[in-house]
Amino acid sequence: MRIRSRLIWSCLIALGCAALQNTIPPPQAASEPQVATAVTPFDSLASEYERSGQLQVMVRYDRPGDPQSIQGYLHLGRVQSMRLTQAGADQADLGAGDQLRQMDALIDALDNFTQIKADFASTLTYSDPRLFELPIVVPQTRPNETETAQLTRYLLEGGFILGLSTKFADYREGLEKYGHLVWGQDVWTEYLSEDHPLFSAYFKIKGGAPRSDQQTQPGRPPVERLNGLVVKGRLAGVEFEMPQPNRRVERIEDTGRLQLAVNIVVYALTQEGSLTQRLMQRLQ
């Protein structure tokens, strides 16, 4: 009997141990500790100013000397004449639809290629005082006489015109009349040379402005000269024709032109005497 009882107890103990092992979960592999993204004082300040709308642009270089380390945010402005607003003209008739798609592509390029968070500011008239808070504007139409005086002041104070459909000859009279500038001496237009710092402001682009696919034709050089407006020695604008979007996919697929557009924006923001510098001096 004792032997039989011992055997029964041994079996019960063995079964109990096996059941207990089945209830204990297997050991889990130790997970790697999550590393929190460091928030710098610049990040915090940029987020604060962007949320509040107090500053339309804020950029800096994370690593001095490295053009591609630029970071921050930018609100890109569209400006039009008051007469267009009052007339209620059909924007589609003015090609505004294509221009909006081009600006969308520019913003996407900044978001994809750089650490600059880009967005649209509200569309303004040339006479709106908020014009002087926007470091880069894209004109929709020509200004009227009164608005030309304010646009001239904007350029003199460091503003930059990205002329997707603008010809700088339209501004000559206003710059002479209201800016009291001498054409050819204080203000002029020139084709940017291949070694202009704009072509290395972010990407290194050799040989000038690459032509878009629509502009490429047999016998034409693969690059074109980029026409700039120079005001008192500072590049105050560039005439730049972005390729038309592919209407089937609603995006611009010409990487070379998009990279050049990024260079234009980065150079406009960071050059000496830019409105960006004046705006950011408020933080000091």
Secondary structure as UniProt FT lines:
FT   HELIX           2..23
FT   HELIX           41..52
FT   STRAND          57..61
FT   TURN            64..65
FT   HELIX           67..69
FT   STRAND          70..80
FT   HELIX           82..87
FT   HELIX           91..94
FT   HELIX           96..113
FT   STRAND          115..120
FT   STRAND          124..125
FT   TURN            126..127
FT   HELIX           129..133
FT   STRAND          136..139
FT   HELIX           145..156
FT   TURN            157..158
FT   STRAND          160..163
FT   HELIX           168..171
FT   HELIX           172..177
FT   TURN            184..186
FT   STRAND          187..191
FT   TURN            194..195
FT   HELIX           197..200
FT   STRAND          209..210
FT   TURN            213..215
FT   TURN            218..219
FT   STRAND          223..224
FT   STRAND          227..231
FT   TURN            232..233
FT   STRAND          234..239
FT   TURN            247..250
FT   HELIX           255..270
FT   TURN            272..273
FT   HELIX           275..280
FT   HELIX           281..283
//
